[in-house]
Amino acid sequence: MTMHTPPSPAGLALPIAIQRPRLIEFGAGTAPIAGRWAREQQRHRILVVADAFNAGRVGVLDLPGAVTVFGEVRPEPDLPNLQAALELAAEAQPDLVVGFGGGSAMDLAKLVAVLPGSSQTLHEVVGAEKVKARSVALMQVPTTSGTGSEAGTRALITDPATRNKLAVQSLHMLADIAVIDPALTLTLPPAVTAATGVDAMAHCVEAFTSRKAHPLIDMYALEGVRLVGRHLARAIRDGSDIEARAGLALASLYGGFCLGPVNTAAGHAVAYPLGTRHHVAHGAANALIFPHTLAFNAPAVPEKTAAILGALGLTAAAHSDAVFAAAHRYCADLGCEMRLSALDVPREDLPAMASEAHAIRRLLDNNPRDISREEILALYEEAY
C-alpha cells in the first residue's frame, strides 16, 4: 500500500491566526465612548497610563468613578518607568486600565493590566504567551498614528542594563476595547506626524515583504501603505485635516493587525539600537532606516517592492539604487531627518549598534533576505 504524505501548505492554505480587540470604535468624536463603555461594564476604579501631555486631557474620555492617572510615561519606556507605574497600580487597585497616548503608553498599560497581583515578574513573562491571566479590563486609546499598539498583543520595554528591548507577547494583553479617535491626533506637530506615519508604513511594508507574509495580512499591509501615501503629506501640511488624520489612524490600525501574526523584520531590528542606546524616537529611527532596508530587500522581493513604491505614489523601480533614491526622497520630503550624525549618534558606536541589531533574531529571521552584521554596519555608515 502506497502512503501519501500531504503536501506542505503554502500561500493561501498556510495556517495563520489573527487577533484583534473585541470592540474597535473608530472615527472622529469617538473619545467619550471610553466613558460610556466603562459605565456599561461597571468599572469605577480606573487607572489611566499616559504621557505628561495626555495626562492633562484625560477629561476628553469622560471616565466615571475614581480615576487615577499615571502621567509619567517616557518615550521608549524602561524598567524603572514600568516599576513606577506598577507601584501606582498597586495603590489604586484598578478594575480598568486605560492606555492613553502613543505606543509607549499603550505598551505600559498592557503590562500594568497583567502584572500586579499575578505573582509574575516582567522577566518571567518575556517571550511568547507566558502571561498566566488578566483580572482587570484593558482599554487602549491611541493619540498618535504610528504604532498600532492598540490592536496588538505585544509590549516592549527597554532594559537599561543591557540597552536591549524586552518583548512580551500575550493574548492576555489584547485590549477589550480600542477607541480610535483621529481628533485626538490633531495636536501632533508635523515632525511627530511624519515620524509616526512612517512607523505605521514600516509595520505594513515589513509584514508585506516578510518571509512569514500571508495573503490574509497582505491586504491590510498594502492598504496601510496606500493610506500613508494618500494622507501623510496632507496631514503634515495641514494638521487640522481630519480626513487625513483619519486615514493615518486607519493605516496605523492596519499596521497593528500586521504585527500579531507576521511582525516586522530587518527595518525595525536595525532601528531599535537608535532608540535604546541614543534615545532617538522610534518613528524617527524607522524613517531614517526605511529606505536602506527597503532597497536591501528589493532583490529578494522585487514585485512587492514595486507595489510598495506604487502605493506611496512613487515610480516603481527594479534596481536597489533606484528603490533607495525614491524611498529616501519620499522620507526627506516629509521633513524626516535622514542622517544619523544629525541625531547625535556617535560614529564610534556604530559597530556596537550593528552587533546589537544583528542579535535581534526574532525580527531578522523574518527578513526576506539574510543580512549580516557587516551589512548592517555598512548600512549605518551609509546613513551617517
Secondary structure as GFF3:
##gff-version 3
##sequence-region A 1 384
A	DSSP	three_ten_helix	11	13	.	.	.	ID=ss1
A	DSSP	beta_strand	23	26	.	.	.	ID=ss2
A	DSSP	alpha_helix	33	40	.	.	.	ID=ss3
A	DSSP	beta_strand	45	50	.	.	.	ID=ss4
A	DSSP	alpha_helix	52	55	.	.	.	ID=ss5
A	DSSP	three_ten_helix	58	61	.	.	.	ID=ss6
A	DSSP	beta_strand	66	70	.	.	.	ID=ss7
A	DSSP	alpha_helix	79	92	.	.	.	ID=ss8
A	DSSP	beta_strand	96	101	.	.	.	ID=ss9
A	DSSP	alpha_helix	103	114	.	.	.	ID=ss10
A	DSSP	alpha_helix	122	125	.	.	.	ID=ss11
A	DSSP	beta_strand	127	128	.	.	.	ID=ss12
A	DSSP	beta_strand	137	142	.	.	.	ID=ss13
A	DSSP	three_ten_helix	149	151	.	.	.	ID=ss14
A	DSSP	beta_strand	154	159	.	.	.	ID=ss15
A	DSSP	beta_strand	164	169	.	.	.	ID=ss16
A	DSSP	three_ten_helix	171	173	.	.	.	ID=ss17
A	DSSP	beta_strand	177	180	.	.	.	ID=ss18
A	DSSP	three_ten_helix	182	185	.	.	.	ID=ss19
A	DSSP	alpha_helix	190	208	.	.	.	ID=ss20
A	DSSP	alpha_helix	215	237	.	.	.	ID=ss21
A	DSSP	alpha_helix	242	259	.	.	.	ID=ss22
A	DSSP	alpha_helix	266	278	.	.	.	ID=ss23
A	DSSP	alpha_helix	282	297	.	.	.	ID=ss24
A	DSSP	alpha_helix	302	311	.	.	.	ID=ss25
A	DSSP	alpha_helix	320	333	.	.	.	ID=ss26
A	DSSP	three_ten_helix	340	343	.	.	.	ID=ss27
A	DSSP	three_ten_helix	347	349	.	.	.	ID=ss28
A	DSSP	alpha_helix	350	358	.	.	.	ID=ss29
A	DSSP	alpha_helix	361	364	.	.	.	ID=ss30
A	DSSP	alpha_helix	373	383	.	.	.	ID=ss31
###
